[in-house]
Amino acid sequence: MGSERLEVPPVFEDAPVEHLIHLIADMLERLMAHNDRIPLSPESLTRFHSRSAPAISVLDYLKRIVRFTNVEKSILLLTLYNIDQICARMPVFTLSSLTCHRFVITSITVSSKGLCDAFCPNNLYARVGGISVSELNVLEREFLSMIDWRLMCTREILQEYYVNLVRTHSAGRYYISGTLSPSNSEESDVDMDSGTSSPSSPTLSKQNQRPAPPEPTAVLIEPGVTAQDVTKRAATVEQNMAFAALQQSNNDCTIERSNNKRI
């Protein structure tokens, strides 16, 4: 794709799957970049950890899964929700370059089988994911235990993830029809690779509100917690979205003040 702005539909069900793949891959890449800086410890190792990072990128991996399994859009978005749910239950788990690929294929496998009328057999999911069937079976059990067998998610939550993926895309290349003009592309660009994440982010539904932005440290760091402590924590999807929303709000207020001075 070129550098031009790309318009996407207001609801994720209508979005072209190739755009959805790019949005999800963009977020996962930022999570991996953040969490790869966290030193591995014995207690943080899980069955999802591989010996080395796979050679295939997350974007190409998602394209491969979609091509051969025809996974539903809701299941792709549900992967992000599952990341946040597991990180909330197991703070030591990190989505990194060593865990992302196995987590993604396992989440898609389990969610498709649990929530979709039509799904593929495990031998196909395993072959597409580049692992053995026996390994996928083990990862399925581990995944279900980590998520406490809670596979359900509302359509409204998935829609919020979709909207925030568009709004916080690292290059600001996407915009939802009727909400943003392509001419405003420079205003929407945000840098997510900051190395800082919020320990307790606001809910996604509240991120759409635009109050006067406080100082970043007041939102992103709890009292008594140093910035060094925060950078050692594993980032989640929601935290990255919250941080991007704060940056965007700061940018908007700066532009507004500049415009007022000209008037």
C-alpha positions in Angstrom: 0.0 0.0 0.0 1.1 3.6 -0.7 1.4 6.5 1.7 -2.1 7.9 0.9 -4.8 8.0 3.5 -7.2 5.1 3.5 -10.9 5.4 4.4 -12.5 2.4 6.3 -16.1 1.8 7.1 -17.5 2.9 10.6 -18.2 -0.8 11.6 -15.7 -3.6 11.6 -18.0 -6.0 9.9 -17.9 -3.9 6.7 -14.1 -3.3 6.8 -12.0 -5.1 4.1 -10.2 -7.9 5.8 -6.8 -6.8 4.3 -7.2 -3.4 6.1 -8.2 -5.1 9.4 -5.1 -7.3 9.1 -2.8 -4.3 8.7 -4.4 -2.5 11.7 -4.0 -5.6 13.9 -0.5 -6.3 12.8 0.5 -2.7 13.4 -0.7 -2.9 17.0 1.0 -6.3 17.6 4.3 -5.1 16.2 4.2 -2.2 18.6 3.5 -4.5 21.5 6.3 -6.8 20.5 8.7 -3.9 20.2 7.9 -2.7 23.7 7.8 -6.0 25.4 11.0 -7.3 23.7 12.9 -4.8 25.8 11.7 -6.5 29.0 14.3 -9.1 30.2 13.1 -12.7 30.3 12.8 -14.3 33.7 12.1 -17.9 34.6 8.7 -17.2 36.0 7.6 -15.4 32.9 8.3 -18.3 30.6 5.2 -20.1 29.2 4.4 -22.7 26.6 4.0 -20.0 24.1 7.6 -19.0 24.2 9.7 -20.3 21.2 13.5 -20.7 21.2 13.9 -17.8 18.7 11.6 -15.4 16.9 10.0 -16.8 13.8 11.3 -15.5 10.5 7.8 -14.6 9.2 6.5 -11.2 10.1 3.2 -10.9 12.1 1.6 -9.2 9.1 2.5 -12.0 6.7 1.5 -14.6 9.4 -2.0 -13.1 9.7 -2.3 -13.0 5.9 -1.4 -16.6 5.7 -3.9 -17.6 8.4 -6.7 -15.6 6.7 -5.8 -17.0 3.3 -6.0 -20.7 4.4 -8.6 -20.7 7.2 -11.0 -17.9 6.1 -11.1 -16.7 9.7 -13.9 -14.3 10.6 -13.2 -10.7 11.3 -14.6 -10.9 14.8 -12.2 -13.7 15.6 -9.2 -11.5 14.4 -10.3 -8.7 16.7 -11.0 -11.1 19.5 -7.3 -11.9 19.6 -6.6 -8.4 20.9 -9.3 -8.8 23.5 -7.8 -12.1 24.6 -4.3 -10.5 25.0 -5.7 -7.9 27.4 -7.7 -10.4 29.3 -4.8 -12.8 29.8 -2.4 -9.9 30.7 -4.9 -8.8 33.3 -5.1 -12.3 34.8 -1.4 -13.1 34.4 0.8 -9.9 34.6 4.0 -11.9 34.0 2.8 -12.9 30.5 4.2 -10.7 27.7 3.3 -10.7 24.1 6.7 -10.6 22.5 8.5 -11.8 19.3 8.9 -15.1 21.1 5.2 -15.6 22.0 3.2 -13.6 19.5 2.9 -16.1 16.6 2.0 -19.1 18.7 -0.5 -17.0 20.7 -2.2 -15.7 17.6 -2.7 -19.1 16.0 -3.9 -20.6 19.3 -6.3 -17.7 20.0 -7.8 -18.0 16.5 -8.1 -21.8 16.7 -9.8 -21.8 20.1 -12.1 -18.8 19.4 -13.1 -20.2 16.0 -14.0 -23.6 17.4 -15.8 -22.1 20.4 -17.7 -19.3 18.7 -18.1 -20.0 15.0 -20.5 -22.3 13.2 -17.8 -23.3 10.7 -14.2 -23.8 11.5 -11.1 -25.8 10.4 -9.7 -29.0 11.9 -6.7 -28.7 14.2 -4.4 -30.3 11.7 -5.0 -27.4 9.3 -4.6 -24.8 11.9 -1.4 -26.4 13.0 0.0 -26.6 9.4 -0.9 -23.0 8.7 0.6 -21.9 12.0 3.8 -23.8 11.4 3.6 -26.1 14.5 2.7 -29.7 15.1 -0.8 -30.8 15.9 0.3 -32.1 19.3 1.9 -28.8 20.1 -1.3 -26.9 19.1 -3.3 -29.2 21.4 -1.1 -28.4 24.3 -1.3 -24.7 23.5 -5.1 -24.9 23.4 -5.3 -26.3 26.9 -2.8 -23.7 28.1 -4.7 -20.9 26.5 -8.0 -22.0 28.0 -6.5 -22.2 31.4 -4.9 -18.8 31.1 -8.2 -17.2 30.0 -10.2 -19.1 32.5 -12.4 -20.6 29.7 -14.0 -17.2 29.1 -14.3 -17.0 25.4 -17.3 -14.7 25.1 -17.0 -11.0 24.1 -19.6 -8.6 23.1 -19.8 -7.1 19.6 -19.7 -3.6 21.2 -16.3 -4.3 22.7 -14.9 -5.6 19.4 -16.2 -2.4 17.7 -14.4 -0.3 20.3 -11.1 -2.2 19.6 -11.7 -1.6 15.8 -12.3 2.2 16.2 -9.3 2.6 18.4 -7.0 0.6 16.1 -8.0 3.0 13.3 -7.5 6.1 15.5 -4.2 5.0 17.0 -2.5 3.5 13.9 1.2 4.3 14.2 1.4 6.0 10.8 -2.1 7.5 10.9 -2.9 6.1 7.5 -6.5 5.1 8.2 -9.6 7.1 9.0 -13.2 6.1 9.5 -15.6 7.5 6.9 -17.3 10.6 8.1 -15.0 11.3 11.0 -11.8 12.5 9.6 -10.7 14.2 6.4 -7.6 13.0 4.6 -6.3 16.5 4.7 -5.8 16.2 8.5 -3.3 13.3 8.2 -0.5 15.2 9.8 -2.6 16.0 12.8 -3.4 12.3 13.4 0.1 10.9 13.2 1.2 9.5 16.6 4.4 7.8 17.7 3.6 4.7 19.7 7.1 3.5 20.1 7.7 5.6 23.2 8.8 2.9 25.6 6.1 4.0 28.1 2.7 2.4 28.8 0.0 3.1 31.3 -0.3 0.7 34.3 -4.0 1.3 34.4 -5.6 2.6 31.3 -9.1 4.1 30.9 -11.7 2.0 29.2 -11.8 2.1 25.5 -15.3 3.8 25.5 -13.9 6.7 27.5 -11.0 7.2 25.2 -13.3 8.8 22.6 -13.8 11.7 24.9 -11.6 14.7 24.6 -11.1 16.5 27.9 -8.3 19.0 28.4 -5.2 16.8 28.6 -3.2 16.6 31.9 0.5 16.1 32.1 1.4 12.6 30.7 3.0 11.4 33.9 -0.2 12.2 35.8 -2.1 9.7 33.7 0.5 7.1 32.8 2.2 6.6 36.1 0.7 5.8 39.4 1.7 7.7 42.6 4.9 6.1 44.0 5.8 4.3 40.8 8.8 5.5 38.9 9.1 5.8 35.1 11.7 3.0 35.2 9.2 0.7 36.9 6.6 1.4 34.2 8.9 0.7 31.3 9.7 -2.7 32.7 6.0 -3.7 32.6 4.5 -5.6 29.7 2.3 -3.4 27.5 -1.2 -4.5 26.5 -3.3 -3.5 23.6 -5.6 -1.3 25.6 -2.6 0.5 27.3 -1.0 1.3 24.0 -4.4 2.6 22.7 -4.8 4.8 25.8 -1.3 6.2 25.4 -1.9 7.0 21.8 -5.2 8.6 22.7 -3.4 10.9 25.2 -0.8 11.8 22.6 -3.5 12.6 20.0 -5.4 14.8 22.6 -2.2 16.7 23.4 -1.5 17.2 19.6 -5.1 18.5 19.1 -4.9 20.9 21.9 -1.5 22.2 20.7 -3.0 22.8 17.2 -6.0 24.5 18.7 -3.9 26.9 20.8 -1.8 27.7 17.7 -4.9 28.5 15.7 -6.3 30.7 18.5 -3.1 32.7 18.5 -3.3 33.3 14.8 -6.9 34.6 15.2 
